[in-house]
């Protein structure tokens, strides 16, 4: 069932359930269908007296006719006096079938379990109105509004419903929790991107399962509708600057979603129509789109799910990025050279910053794609060789290299295959270089490969061994040993299977792992001022040492690439409060110094503020593993170097363990949600926070100034008084960035 699949929650009938089954309308304890508004209280009274509050966790009445349903409460499972007040009754006098079970029963029980409505045609202020119009998932109103997406609900819960209901189950104590032994799948949504306006894009996630279960994937928008985005304004629209613009589609076995659907893209459309309203629309205005990638393992007997979020920013200066050739039906000979053109539309700058594009070919009307050319300049024109394979449904896609935006020509291309000589010409050899070598990794990049038809990819070799293949012109080698010399080369290949000769050999020697030596830094006088406390991640170190340098490298915290963390430093003065300035250095690439770009992670000008606070974001390119963090406090002025020796203040070193992004393995329903999440983001009034055990919060501006603090109220904080801009909210040991509109 859907509750077992989405929440690992199984409902078991109590032993004496037959005591509350009534077949005689004249003697049952319920009003006629015309008075069903009384059924909530009548059911609750009946279950309390006949079954007893201590003997059940949820009660629900199935009426024979009348048409309608009412949960009687939200999130009331396990709550005496209200947990048995939900009912569902069919309009057609047939209380069975998928439409009744999903549209009505699962919907009302979803309320009892803690889910709010997800439609946006009406705004209830719960922070869950994340579907256009009626919505199409279980907690929507598909088929019964004037803004319908489709006639009936699909049999799955929206990601926001999974979040709400799982959190409610975790908060209750009446369930019997059984370890299923099921390994929870992993989920990674990938990087955040900035895309041009009015341009299709594709999101691709990854998921794995230690048990080898059959995974399904879904991408869903996580933007709550505003109070003005109701009725007709709840439809998807190019000019919506916030709120839901993309409906949810049924989970599939592919972790990929095109926006809008490929069927719409193929016609040149930027929208997708539902039964009554537009259900998908590319944005023509600047805005932020929040998406959640959910992976389900569909395990019988107690399934698990995991999720990860991605933020897509629409830039209103760049775009639309459009293919401008082959937009009417045409026929080519296989093997012929044809020119593809496109409107670059500012995508080489304007935060999109895409210098190269890939050109792809489909023979089946966009169902599958192969690369014709990889990494060709994003200059608006490129000759390609049409593959020598007969088709009447050929299409060309131009896509940003290592990016998500793309466009497809608007008409089918027919190809007449010739009987000419097969392609036997190999690509030219690439030119290879290595950079950024650490104790365990190195970065390879190359250029210069050409082909008479087109380069489709590259094979990467370590010595004589093939270690990977890629369509891009970069590759990161991991798992190397410290203080070891390696040789690498690359071969280019084309669609016909021809491979170039090897590139030049790039030799690298990895750094000496575990033996890096950092420069010294110290103050000569701590009599008047020193560092009293450093808090960062799980580090919360109160120090009393009076040496000018204190080595706390035995104190460590884990930090995740791409995540932000609050930093707090508390000075201690003997008597007079002097102006203190601060610098925090982090050796992100583990090479034994703090001189690389970005390794001055945070500074604070001189002041008598105590404590001083701010935020540090770990770069997504940081080297995984243990590294050094240096905290410096200096009288009056910011330290000028990580190796500086100065008079007044103190220096402390700590250890950071940098880990890659992703969620940890989970073992049962109680652990299904582990990562703090914010919604809506951007936010106007009420910011909702989920998946945290802490109720204490602090809000900082991006300069590190504490703006607000307090306790969460019902899992949210009112930020309406904040001025527009970017902020960090710290909850427990986690910090998240949000935008105030």
N, C-alpha and C positions, 0 to 999 in steps of 0.2 A: 504493500500500500504506500501511498504518498507520504504518510507520516513516518513510516519506517525508513523509506528511501531518503527523505530530506532531513530527518531529525534523529534517526535510530530510535524512534519512540514507538513502542507496540502497546496497543490498548487491548486488555484482556477482560472479557465479560466476567462479572462476579458470579459466584456460585448460585445465588438465588435471584438472578436477573428475571426469571420467569414470574416473580411475584409482582412485577410492575408492567407486565404485558396485559393490556386490556383489549378485549374483542367485542365488548358490548357497549355501544355508545350511551345507552341509557343508564349504565351503572359505573362508567369510568369517571375518574375525578377531574375531567377536563371539560371546558366549555365547548360548544359547537365551533366549527371552523370560523364562523362569523365573529366569534369572540376570541380569536387566537391571541390577541394582545394580552390576555390573562394567562396564557400557557406558561410563561416564564415563572411566575410566582406559584402557579398550581403544580408545575413539575417539581420545583424546589421543595415545596411543602410535602409532596408525595414521597420523594426520595428521602427526605429527612425522617419522615414518620415510618415508612415501610422498610427502607434499607438501613438507615442510620448513617449519620455524617462520618463516622469513623470507618465505614465499610466500603467506601468508594472514593475515587479521585476526580471523576468527571461524569456528568450525567447529561443525556441528550434525548429529547423526545422526537419520535418520527410519527408525524400525523399522516392521516390517509388522504386528506384533501385540504384545499384552502389556498394554497399558493403563497409561499413566503418562508421566511426564516428569521430568527433573532437569537443571538448568542446569550443575551441577557447580561453580558459582562465581557470585559477584555482581560485576558490573562488570569482567569480565576480558577484554573485547575488547582486542586488541593486546598482551595479556600472555602472553609465551611460557610454555609449560608448563601453561597452564590455559585458554587462549582457545578450544581445540577440544575441550571436554569436555561439551557439552550434548547431550541427546537427547530425542526425543518419540516415543511409540509409541501407536497407538490400541487401545482395548479391543475394537472391533468389526471389527478387521482391515481397516479402510478408511482408509488414511492420506491423506485428502483431505476437502474440504468446509469450509464456514465454521466449523462447530463445532470441527473438528480444527485448522484454521488459526489461529483466534482464541483459543479456550479453552486450547489446549495449545502450539502452535508459537510464536505471538507472545508468549505468557506466558513460556515458558522462555527465548526469545531476549531478552525484556525483562529477565530477570535478568542474562543475559550482558552486556547493554548498561548495566546499573547500577541497575535498578529493584528495589525490595523489594516484598513483599506489601502490598496496601492494605486487605485485609479487617481486621475487628477481632474476629471470633469467636475468634481466637487472637492474642495480642500478642507480637510478636517484638522489641520494644524498639528498633526502627529509626527511630521517629518518622514512619513512613509509614502507620500503621494508621488511615486517615482515612475509611473507609467502614463503614456499619453492617453487622453480620453478615458474610455471605460476600463482600460487595462485588458490583459488577456490571461494573466496568471490567476491562481486560485483566489487570491484576496482582492481581485478586481471585480468588475461588474459587467463582464462581457455579455453582450446581447440584450441588455435591458435598459440602455440609456439612449440618448440622442447623439452620443459621440462614440458609437461602438467601433471597436477595432475588428471584431469578428463575432459570430453568433454565440459561441460558447467558450468557456474557459479551457485552457490547456491544463493538463494534469501534472502541474508542478508549481512549487512556491517560488516567488521572486526572491532574489538574494536578500532584500531588506526584510522579507518575511522570515527567511531562514535565520537571519541575525536576531530579529526580535523574539521569535519563538524559542530558539536555542538558548538565548539568554534567560528567558523566563523559566524554561525547564531547569536550567542550572541553578536558578535562584530558589526553586522549590525543593522540599525535602520529602515529599510523599512517594516519589518514584522508587521502584526497586531497580537498582543499577547492576547490570550484569556485564562483565567484561566479555566482549564478543571474540577477542583475539584478532580482530580485523585491524590491519595496518591502514591508517588514514592516508589517502593519496596526498602528494605534494601538488602545489599550484604556484605557477609564476606567470605574472601578467607581462613581464618584460619591462622595458624602459618607458618613461614618459616622453611625449613628443609634442612639438609645435607644428601645426599643419596649415596650409593655405586655406582661405575661405572657399566655400563652394566647390570643394574638391573631394572626390571619394577617397576613403582610406580603409585599411585592413588591419585588424588586430589579430595577433597570433600569440597564443599562450603555450605553455608547456606544463605537462602533468605526468607524474609517474606513480606507480603503485607497487609496493614491495611484494604484494601477494599475487601480482599479475592479473588483477581484476579488470573487467571490461569497463573502461572509463568513458564517461560522456562529459561534454564541455559546453559551457554557455557563457557568452558575454552579455552583460546587462548594464544599462545606464543607471547611475546612482545619484541623480540630481533631483531633489525635491521641488515640486511645483510651488510657486508663490501663490498668495491669496488671489491675485488678479489673473492667474492662468487657469481659469475654470471655464466650464461650458464650451463654447466654440473655440475659445482661446487655449483649450487644453490640447488641441491637435498639434502635431509636429509642424514646425514652421521655420523657414530659413532665417527669419528675423527675431526668433526667440533668443534673448541674451542670457537666459537661465532656464532651469526646469527641464523636464523630460522631452527629448526630441527623437528617441529611437525606442520602438517597442521591443519586448522580449520575444524571442523565437524559441521553439522547443529545443532542448539540448540535443547535440549531435555527437558523433564519434570523431569529429574533426575539431581541433582547438582553434579554428580560424573563423572570423566573421568579417564579411565585407559590409561597409556602410556607404550608401544603402545596399540592399540586396543586389547581387550581381545581375539579376533579371532587370532591375531598374537601370543600373549602370549601362547595360548593353544598349538601351534605347536612348542614351544620352540624358536620362532624367536624373534629377538630384533629389527626388522624393519617391516614396512608395505609398500607394493608396491602400487603405483598409476598407472594411465594409461600408463605413460611413464617413471616416475622416482620414486625413493624411497621417500615416503612422511612422514614417521616417522622413527626415529632412536634413540635408547638409546645411551648415550654418553659413550665412552670408555676412554675419556680424562677428565681432570679437567676443569670445566667450570661453569658458572652461567647461569641458565635458569630463565627467567622472565615470569610470567604468569598473565593474567588478567581474573578474574571471573566476567562475566556480567550476570545480572539478568534482564529479560524483563517481564513486566506485561501484554503485549499484549492487553491493554485496547482499545476497539473500540472508535474512536472519539478523540484520543489523548493519546497514550500510554506513559509509562515512563520506564526508565531503570536506573540501578545503577551498580557500579562495585567496585571491590577491587583487590589488587595485592598481589601476593605471589612470593617469591624468593626461588628457589631450587638450592642448591649448590651441584655439583657432586664432590665427593672425589675420586681421582684416585688411592689412596692406598687401600681403601676398595673395595670389590666386585671383580667379580660378585657374588651376593648372589643367590644360585641356589638350587632348590629341586633336590636331587640326587637319590631319590627312586621313584618307580612307574612310570618310564619313558618309559615303554612298556606296551602294553595292558595286563591286568591281571583281574582275577576274585576272589572275596572274598565272604565268607559267612557273612551274616549280624550278627552283634554282636561279630565278631572275633576281636582279638587284632592284630594290624599290626604296624610295625615300620616305621616311616617316618624319612628320613634323609635329611640333607641339608648342604651346604657348608657355614659356618659362614662368611668366607672371610673378617675378620677384622671388622665386623659390630658392635662389642662390644666396639670398640674404634674408632680412626681416625675421630673424630667429629660426627660420626653417633651415637655412644654411646647408643646402644640398647641392654640391658641386657636380655630382654625377648621377646618371640615371641608368636603370636596367631596362632593356627592351625585351618583352616576352611575347610568345606566340601560342595561340590555342587553336586546335583543329576541331574542337567540340563545343563551340559557342560559349567559351568561358568557363567550362566545368573544370578543366585542367590546363596548366600552363607550363611551358618550358622556356628557358632563357635563350634568346638569340644573341644578345650582346649584354655583357656585364660591365658596369662602371664606365660607360661612355659619357663624355662631357654633357652637362645639362645646358646645351646651347641652342636647343630648339630644332635641330635637324640632324638626321643620321641615316645613311644608306644601310639597308639590311638585305640579306639574301633570304628569299622566301624558301622555306624547306620544300624539298621535292617529294611531297606527299599529297595525294588527292584529297580535297575536302571542299565542301560547299558552305561550311560554317566556321571559317577562319576568322580570328580576331587578333588585334595587336594591342598590347598594354605597354604603356610607358610608366615606370614606377621609380620613385626616388631610391637611389642606392642606399642600403642600410637605413631605410626610412619606411613609412607606412602609407604615404599619399601616392595616388596613381590616377590614371584615366585610361579608358579603353575607346578605341574607335567605334563609331556608332552604327556600322553596317557590316554584314557578313562579307567575307572575302572568299571567293572560289579559287581553287588552285588546280590547274591541270598538270599532273605529274608527267614529266618527260622521261624518255628512256636514255638520257644522256649519261655521260661518264660520272660515276659516283665521286663525291668529294674525297680526295685523298691528300689534300694539302694541309699540313700541320700548321698550327699557329707559330708565331715567332716566340722566342724565349723571353720571359719577363726579366726585369732588373730588380734584384732583391736587396733589401736592407734590413738590419735588425736594430732595435732601440729599446730603451727602458728595461734592460736586463736586471733582474733581482737574483736572490739566492735560489729561487725555484721557478722563475718565469722569464720569458722574453717576448717581445712584440715584433712580429714580422710584417713588413709591408713591401709592395712591389708595384711596378708599372711597366708600360711599354709593350705588352703582348698584343699582337694584331693577328687577324685571320682573314682569309678570302671570303668566308661566310660569316663568321662571328665567334668570338671566344665565349664559351658557356660556363666555364669554371676553371678551378685550379686545384692541383694535388700538391700537398705539402709533404716534404720528406725530411726526416732526421737521419742523416747519413744515407743509407740505402733503403731505409724503412719508411713506408707510407704511414704518416701519422694523422692525416686529416684531409678533407676536401672542403672547398668553399666556393661560393659564387662571388664573394667580395674580394677586394685586393688587400685585405689585412687578415692576420691570424695570430692569436695569442697562444703560445706554447706554455703549458703548465706541467707540474710534476717533475721538474728538473732537480738535480742534486746540487747542493752548494759546492763552490770551488771546483767546478768541472767544465771542461771545454766541449762544446757541441758544434756540429756543422749542419746547416740547413740549406735546402734548395727547393725550388718550386717549378712545376711544369704546368703550362696552359693547355687546355683541351677544348675541342669544339663538338658540335652536335653529332658529327659523323664518327666520333671516337678517336680522332687524330689528336695526338699529344705532341707538344713541342719538346725540343731538347731541354735539358735542365738549365735553369737560370744559373747565374753566378752563385758560388757558394758563400754563404754568410756564416762566419764563425764567431761564436760568443763564448765568454767564460763567465759563469755565474758567480755571484758574490759568495763570500764565505759565510754560510748560514750559521747563526748562533754565535758568531765571533765579532759582530760589528762593534766598533768602538766609537762612542760619541764624544764630541768635544766637551770640555769642562766649562761650567758657568757657575758663578757664585757671587754672593754679596760678602763684603768684609765686615759688616756691622749689622747685627740684628738686635741690638740693645733697645732700640726705640720702636721698631716695627718688624713684623715677620708674617708669614702665612699661618693662619690658625686652622683653616678647614678648606678642603677641596672636595667638591661634589660633582661627579660626572658619570652618567650611566649608573652602575651599581657601586662605583667608588663613592664613599662618604668618609673621608679620612681626616680626623682631627689630630693635628700634630702639635707637639710641645717642644720639639727639638729647636735648639738655638743656633745650630751651625748655619753658615751661609748657603750651604747646599745640603739637601736631605734626599737620600736615595730610597724612594718608596716603590721601586720596580717590582717588589714582591706583592704589591697591591695592584689588582687588575680588574678590568671589566670587558665584557664582550660588546662590540659595536658592529652594526650591520652596514655594509656598503649602500649608499644612497639614502640612509636614514639620518634624521637630525636629533641631536641630544642637547639638553640644557647643561650649561657649565655655570657653576657657582663657586666663587672664591671669597673667603671671609678673612679679612686682615685682622691682626691683633696689634694693638698699640700699648706700650708700657704706661704712657700718661697722655701726652699731647697727640691728638689725631692729625697726622700728616697726610698730605695728598699722595696717594699711591696710584701708580699706573701698572698695567698688566699686559702680558703676552703669553699665549699658549701656542706651542709648536707641536706638530705631530709628524712623525716620519712615515708618511703614507706609503712610500715604496720600499721601506725597510732597508735602505742602502747605507744607514749609519750616519746620516746628517739630516739637517732641517733646512737645507738650502734650495730644495726643488720647488717649482711653482706650486703655490697653494699650501705649502707646509707651515707657513705662518697662519695658523687656523683661526685665531681670534685675538683681538686686542681691545684694550679699554684705556681711554685717556685718564690722566690723573684726577683723582677726586677723593673725598673722605667717605664715600658711600660704603656701607657694609651690610650685607655682602654685595659684591658686584656679580651680575648675572648676564648671561647671553646664550647664544645657540651656536652649535658647531654641526655642520652637515658633513658626514663622511663621504668622500667622492666615490662614485660608482666604479672608478678605475683604481681605487686603492688596492694594494697587494694584500691578499688574504694571508693571515698569520699574525704572530705577535710582533709588536713594534713599540716604540717609545713615545710617550707624551711628556713634554717639558712645560711646567707651569712656572712663570716668572712674575714676581712682584718687585717693582723698583720705585723708589722715592721719586715723585714728581713727574717723570717722563717715561714713555713707553720704551722698553728695552730695544736697542737697535740691532741686536744680533742674538741668535740662540747660544752663542759662545761668549757673550759679553761678561766681563768682570766689572762689577760696580760696587758702590760703597754701601748704600742703605737698602735693605729689603731681604729677599730670600728666593731661592730656586728649589723646585721639587720635581723629581722625575717619577713617572708612573708607567705601567704597562697596559697597552690596549691590545685586545685580541680581535682582529678584524675578520668578520665572517661574511660570506656571500649572502645575498638576499634569499628569502624563502622561509616558510613556516616549519616548525619542528614536527616530528611525528606525534600523533595523538592516539589515545588508546580507547576512549569511550565517549559517550555522549557528553559527559561533563566537561570534556576537553575540546569540544568541537570548534569553539571560537577562542582564539588566544591573542589576537593582535588588536590593539586599540584602534578603533575606527572613528572618524568624524563624518557627520553629514548634517545638513547639506554643506558643501564646500565648493564655491564661495557661499557665504551665509549673510543674511540681512539682520535677523533678529535672534532666533534661538538656535544655538549650536548643540547638537546631540552627540554624546560620546558613549560608545559601547565597548564591551569586551575589556573592562577594567575593574579590578577589585578595589581600587582606590577611589575615594570621593573627593580628595583634595586636589585642587588645580591652581596653577599659576599661569598668567598670560603675560608674555613679553613682547615688546616691539622688536623689529629686526636688528635694532642696535643693542639689544640686551637689557633694555630698561623694563623693570617690573611695572606692568600696567594695572593688573587686577589679580586677586587671589581669593580663594574661598572654598566652599564645598559644593559639589554638584547637587542640583535639585532635580530629583527624578531623572537622573542621567543626562542632564543638560545644563547649559549656562547661557544666560541672556547677554548677548554682545551688542545689543542695539545702540548702546552709548558710545561704542568705539568709532573713531573716525575711519574712513575707508582706507584700506591698505592691507599689508601682509603682517601676520602675527605668528608667534609660536605659543602653543598651549602645552604646558607640562602637566602630566597626570602620573603620579607615582614616579617611576624611573623613565617613562616614555615621554617623548616630545614630538608633536606634530605641527606642521605648518598649515595655516588656514588663511583664507582671503575674506576680509570684511567688505561687503558691497554697501 
